[in-house]
Amino acid sequence: MSEKKPIKIIKKNERTRKRKPAPKGNTTAQTARDMVQTVTNWVNELQQKRHAETANAIKLMLPENPRTSEA
């Protein structure tokens, strides 16, 4: 007996759907850039917060107008 492969009927809609490329998601390089940017933002925020806290602490410890009689 001869083995015949079944014939697959491709409709017009299926033919046009297959030609469109699948939408690309983020590439690995873009994902890595996003992660680096996020961490960089976190570090910058932390540095700004520490800077502000240090400046406030110095202002509290050293008054602007020191009294000469207390020195």
N, C-alpha and C positions, 0 to 999 in steps of 0.2 A: 504494500500500500504506500502510496505517496503521501508525504506530509505536506499539507498546504497551510501556509500561515493565514490567519484570518485577516480580512481586509478591514482596515479602520477607516471609518467615514469621518472626514474633518469638515466641519461646517464652516461657513464663512466667518462667523463671529470668533470661533476658536483660532482661525488662521491670523486674524488681525490682533487678537489678544496676545498671541505668542511672540509677535514681532516687537512689542514694546519691551524695552529693557526694564528690569526690576528697579525700583527706586533705591538709590544707594543711601545707606545710613552713614553715620559718622565713621570716618576712617580711624584706624588706630592712632595715627599721628594727630588727628584733630582731637580725639579723646584725650590723648596724653597732654596736648597743649591746654585743654580745658582744665585738667587736673592740676597742672603746674600753675595756671593762672589763679585757681581757687586757693591753693596753698600760699601763693605769693600774697594774695589779698589778706589771708589770715595773718600772715607774718607782719605785714604792714600795719594792720589794725592793732595787733598786739604791741608793736613798737610805739605807735602813737599813744596808746593807752598808758604804757609805762612812762613815756615822756611826760604826759600830762600829770600823772600821779607824782612823779619825781619833782616836777616844777611846783606843784601844790605843797609838797612836803618841805621843800626849801623855803618857800614863802612863809610857811608856818614857823619854821625854825629860826629864820633870819628876818626880823622885822625891817621894814623899809626905813624907818627913822630910829636908829638906835640911840638910846640915852647915853650921853657921854659920862654921866655921873656913875653909871652902873658898870662901865668898862674896866 
